[in-house]
Amino acid sequence: MFIAREEIEGLMRDLLYVDAPPTGQIKLTDWARANAARLGVKYASELARHRNRSAPYANL
């Protein structure tokens, strides 16, 4: 997983902070542990996805 320069800049300026309780049901760390065997097995190009937004990730 990569983080974009714009996302880093937003984080450094506290622009990506929300003063609200989490809306998710599971912590990312818990989800990652539960799905560790599947993480990193397939690659999905975000650039390809942006070029063809109607195609599902699996077909890129």
N, CA, C and O of each residue as an XYZ file, in Angstrom:
240
protein
N       0.841     -1.177      0.000
C       0.000      0.000      0.000
C       0.886      1.240      0.000
O       1.855      1.323      0.753
N       0.554      2.166     -0.822
C       1.315      3.399     -0.917
C       0.441      4.564     -0.503
O      -0.782      4.527     -0.637
N       1.081      5.582     -0.006
C       0.370      6.809      0.351
C       0.865      7.913     -0.585
O       2.069      8.067     -0.793
N      -0.057      8.667     -1.137
C       0.270      9.714     -2.095
C       0.873     10.929     -1.390
O       0.631     11.169     -0.207
N       1.648     11.671     -2.132
C       2.270     12.891     -1.591
C       1.216     13.833     -1.027
O       1.412     14.429      0.032
N       0.088     13.968     -1.741
C      -0.980     14.853     -1.274
C      -1.551     14.381      0.057
O      -1.905     15.199      0.907
N      -1.642     13.064      0.242
C      -2.145     12.525      1.501
C      -1.168     12.808      2.638
O      -1.588     13.147      3.744
N       0.119     12.672      2.379
C       1.134     12.986      3.391
C       1.057     14.454      3.771
O       1.093     14.801      4.952
N       0.951     15.318      2.764
C       0.858     16.757      3.040
C      -0.403     17.075      3.848
O      -0.362     17.898      4.763
N      -1.517     16.430      3.517
C      -2.754     16.638      4.268
C      -2.627     16.172      5.701
O      -3.103     16.840      6.619
N      -1.986     15.023      5.902
C      -1.770     14.523      7.257
C      -0.886     15.475      8.054
O      -1.147     15.731      9.230
N       0.147     15.994      7.425
C       1.068     16.893      8.119
C       0.396     18.210      8.486
O       0.810     18.868      9.441
N      -0.638     18.604      7.740
C      -1.365     19.842      8.032
C      -2.647     19.590      8.829
O      -3.463     20.495      9.007
N      -2.819     18.341      9.311
C      -4.021     17.959     10.070
C      -5.300     18.179      9.279
O      -6.341     18.470      9.867
N      -5.244     18.045      7.951
C      -6.428     18.231      7.123
C      -7.264     16.961      7.017
O      -8.423     17.017      6.608
N      -6.692     15.827      7.380
C      -7.403     14.569      7.244
C      -7.927     14.065      8.582
O      -8.213     12.878      8.733
N      -8.048     14.938      9.522
C      -8.525     14.596     10.855
C     -10.019     14.904     10.949
O     -10.472     15.951     10.487
N     -10.773     13.997     11.543
C     -12.203     14.193     11.740
C     -12.496     14.102     13.234
O     -12.111     13.139     13.897
N     -13.168     15.094     13.742
C     -13.530     15.113     15.157
C     -14.889     14.432     15.336
O     -15.888     15.071     15.668
N     -14.894     13.135     15.111
C     -16.123     12.348     15.224
C     -15.730     10.921     15.603
O     -14.604     10.494     15.352
N     -16.648     10.203     16.198
C     -16.335      8.804     16.530
C     -16.187      7.976     15.253
O     -16.769      8.324     14.226
N     -15.421      6.895     15.301
C     -15.254      6.040     14.125
C     -16.599      5.476     13.660
O     -17.480      5.193     14.471
N     -16.739      5.318     12.351
C     -17.979      4.772     11.801
C     -17.850      3.292     11.469
O     -18.852      2.619     11.228
N     -16.620      2.782     11.455
C     -16.405      1.377     11.128
C     -16.737      0.447     12.270
O     -16.890      0.873     13.414
N     -16.846     -0.824     11.949
C     -17.178     -1.840     12.937
C     -15.947     -2.614     13.418
O     -16.002     -3.282     14.451
N     -14.834     -2.527     12.673
C     -13.637     -3.292     13.010
C     -12.403     -2.401     12.826
O     -12.342     -1.588     11.904
N     -11.438     -2.569     13.708
C     -10.196     -1.813     13.591
C      -9.382     -2.344     12.416
O      -9.390     -3.545     12.146
N      -8.685     -1.459     11.722
C      -7.870     -1.868     10.586
C      -6.842     -2.919     10.987
O      -6.611     -3.868     10.237
N      -6.230     -2.770     12.139
C      -5.226     -3.744     12.576
C      -5.848     -5.119     12.784
O      -5.227     -6.131     12.457
N      -7.061     -5.174     13.321
C      -7.746     -6.458     13.500
C      -8.089     -7.076     12.145
O      -7.917     -8.279     11.947
N      -8.572     -6.255     11.215
C      -8.907     -6.749      9.886
C      -7.650     -7.272      9.175
O      -7.684     -8.326      8.539
N      -6.551     -6.530      9.289
C      -5.304     -6.941      8.637
C      -4.813     -8.283      9.188
O      -4.367     -9.141      8.426
N      -4.891     -8.462     10.483
C      -4.494     -9.755     11.073
C      -5.373    -10.885     10.560
O      -4.878    -11.964     10.234
N      -6.670    -10.639     10.489
C      -7.604    -11.669     10.044
C      -7.437    -12.008      8.561
O      -7.779    -13.113      8.140
N      -6.918    -11.074      7.770
C      -6.783    -11.268      6.327
C      -5.325    -11.309      5.871
O      -5.043    -11.132      4.686
N      -4.420    -11.536      6.782
C      -2.988    -11.484      6.482
C      -2.577    -12.413      5.347
O      -1.706    -12.058      4.553
N      -3.174    -13.577      5.254
C      -2.801    -14.535      4.206
C      -3.170    -14.037      2.806
O      -2.572    -14.466      1.819
N      -4.148    -13.136      2.717
C      -4.583    -12.624      1.408
C      -3.931    -11.297      1.036
O      -3.915    -10.924     -0.137
N      -3.396    -10.588      2.014
C      -2.825     -9.266      1.748
C      -1.556     -9.378      0.917
O      -0.675    -10.185      1.217
N      -1.470     -8.570     -0.119
C      -0.276     -8.536     -0.955
C      -0.186     -9.641     -1.987
O       0.809     -9.723     -2.708
N      -1.193    -10.492     -2.081
C      -1.167    -11.602     -3.031
C      -1.478    -11.118     -4.451
O      -0.874    -11.594     -5.412
N      -2.416    -10.175     -4.587
C      -2.786     -9.618     -5.884
C      -2.408     -8.153     -5.924
O      -2.327     -7.484     -4.893
N      -2.179     -7.664     -7.136
C      -1.862     -6.253     -7.335
C      -2.960     -5.606     -8.151
O      -3.361     -6.137     -9.186
N      -3.445     -4.477     -7.703
C      -4.430     -3.694     -8.443
C      -3.858     -2.304     -8.656
O      -3.585     -1.590     -7.691
N      -3.678     -1.922     -9.888
C      -3.103     -0.623    -10.217
C      -4.142      0.476    -10.053
O      -5.174      0.465    -10.724
N      -3.876      1.409     -9.175
C      -4.775      2.553     -9.001
C      -4.792      3.409    -10.259
O      -5.834      3.961    -10.609
N      -3.661      3.531    -10.943
C      -3.622      4.316    -12.174
C      -4.519      3.693    -13.233
O      -5.265      4.404    -13.907
N      -4.457      2.382    -13.387
C      -5.326      1.707    -14.345
C      -6.786      1.868    -13.939
O      -7.655      2.039    -14.795
N      -7.053      1.814    -12.663
C      -8.423      1.960    -12.171
C      -8.969      3.340    -12.500
O     -10.141      3.471    -12.856
N      -8.139      4.369    -12.387
C      -8.591      5.726    -12.684
C      -8.818      5.920    -14.180
O      -9.638      6.746    -14.581
N      -8.104      5.174    -14.996
C      -8.299      5.272    -16.449
C      -9.601      4.618    -16.878
O     -10.243      5.074    -17.824
N      -9.995      3.556    -16.192
C     -11.209      2.831    -16.568
C     -12.010      2.536    -15.306
O     -11.915      1.441    -14.752
N     -12.779      3.482    -14.862
C     -13.508      3.348    -13.607
C     -14.653      2.348    -13.685
O     -15.163      1.920    -12.649
N     -15.064      1.970    -14.875
C     -16.174      1.024    -14.980
C     -15.706     -0.418    -14.863
O     -16.526     -1.307    -14.635
N     -14.399     -0.677    -15.015
C     -13.870     -2.045    -14.916
C     -13.630     -2.405    -13.463
O     -13.086     -1.596    -12.711
N     -14.020     -3.596    -13.054
C     -13.709     -4.023    -11.673
C     -12.212     -4.221    -11.494
O     -11.503     -4.488    -12.465
N     -11.723     -4.094    -10.271
C     -10.297     -4.234     -9.998
C      -9.752     -5.571    -10.494
O      -8.635     -5.618    -11.008
N     -10.499     -6.644    -10.354
C     -10.007     -7.969    -10.707
C      -9.680     -8.090    -12.196
O      -8.883     -8.948    -12.578
N     -10.273     -7.255    -13.036
C     -10.031     -7.369    -14.479
C      -8.958     -6.434    -14.987
O      -8.750     -6.367    -16.198
N      -8.279     -5.723    -14.144
C      -7.235     -4.790    -14.590
C      -5.906     -5.458    -14.699
O      -4.920     -4.817    -15.062
